[in-house]
């Protein structure tokens, strides 16, 4: 079972897949990783986390969602949190889950 902490780490560590050109968003040089708050990097992280949570069974997903919502309520600013939270929230919306569990 995957935890929300693991999803945040994935959100933090995932890189934009295209490192062949200078990033137009954060200006990272070709071949260099994007900055932690780069939207291109975050978009890639959101896709990876989204694919992972889409495959979780109902009860497992709800546990991850609960942890994500608790951290969001505490205004978590851990690198990677925002991208993981966004992907989990997207999946909750897709599943038609209420705003609170």
C-alpha positions in Angstrom: 0.0 0.0 0.0 1.3 3.4 -0.9 1.2 6.3 1.6 0.6 9.9 1.0 4.1 10.6 2.3 5.4 8.4 -0.5 3.3 10.3 -3.0 4.7 13.6 -1.8 8.3 12.2 -2.2 7.4 11.3 -5.8 6.0 14.7 -6.3 9.2 16.2 -5.1 11.5 13.9 -7.0 9.8 13.7 -10.4 11.5 15.7 -13.1 10.1 17.2 -16.3 10.7 14.4 -18.9 12.1 16.8 -21.5 15.5 18.0 -20.3 16.8 18.5 -23.9 16.0 22.3 -24.0 16.2 25.2 -21.6 13.0 25.1 -19.5 10.9 28.1 -20.5 9.3 28.2 -17.1 12.1 28.1 -14.6 15.0 28.7 -17.0 16.9 25.6 -16.0 19.7 24.9 -18.6 19.4 22.1 -21.1 20.1 18.8 -19.3 19.6 20.3 -15.9 16.7 19.4 -13.6 14.0 22.0 -13.2 13.6 23.9 -9.9 11.3 22.4 -7.2 8.5 24.9 -7.8 8.6 24.7 -11.6 5.2 24.2 -13.1 6.6 21.9 -15.9 8.2 19.7 -13.3 5.1 19.8 -11.2 2.9 18.9 -14.2 5.0 15.8 -14.7 4.8 14.9 -11.0 1.0 15.3 -11.0 0.7 12.9 -13.9 2.9 10.2 -12.2 1.0 10.5 -8.9 -2.3 10.6 -10.7 -1.6 7.3 -12.5 -0.6 5.7 -9.2 -3.7 6.8 -7.2 -6.1 5.9 -10.1 -5.2 2.3 -9.5 -5.9 2.3 -5.8 -8.9 0.4 -4.5 -11.7 2.4 -2.8 -10.6 1.9 0.8 -6.9 2.4 0.1 -7.6 5.6 -1.9 -9.8 7.0 0.9 -7.0 6.5 3.4 -4.6 8.4 1.1 -7.2 11.1 0.6 -7.8 11.5 4.3 -4.0 11.9 4.9 -3.8 14.4 2.0 -6.7 16.4 3.4 -5.2 16.5 6.9 -2.0 17.8 5.6 -3.7 20.3 3.3 -5.7 21.6 6.3 -2.3 22.2 8.1 -1.1 24.3 5.0 1.7 21.8 4.4 4.5 23.4 2.3 6.7 20.3 2.0 8.3 20.2 -1.5 6.2 17.9 -3.6 3.0 18.3 -1.5 1.1 20.5 -3.9 1.6 18.2 -6.9 0.7 15.1 -4.9 -2.3 16.9 -3.3 -3.5 18.1 -6.7 -3.4 14.6 -8.2 -5.2 13.0 -5.3 -7.9 15.8 -5.3 -8.4 15.2 -9.1 -8.9 11.5 -8.5 -11.3 12.2 -5.6 -13.3 14.5 -7.9 -13.3 11.8 -10.7 -14.6 9.3 -8.2 -17.4 11.6 -7.0 -16.2 11.6 -3.4 -17.4 14.3 -1.1 -15.2 17.1 0.1 -14.9 15.5 3.5 -14.7 11.8 4.5 
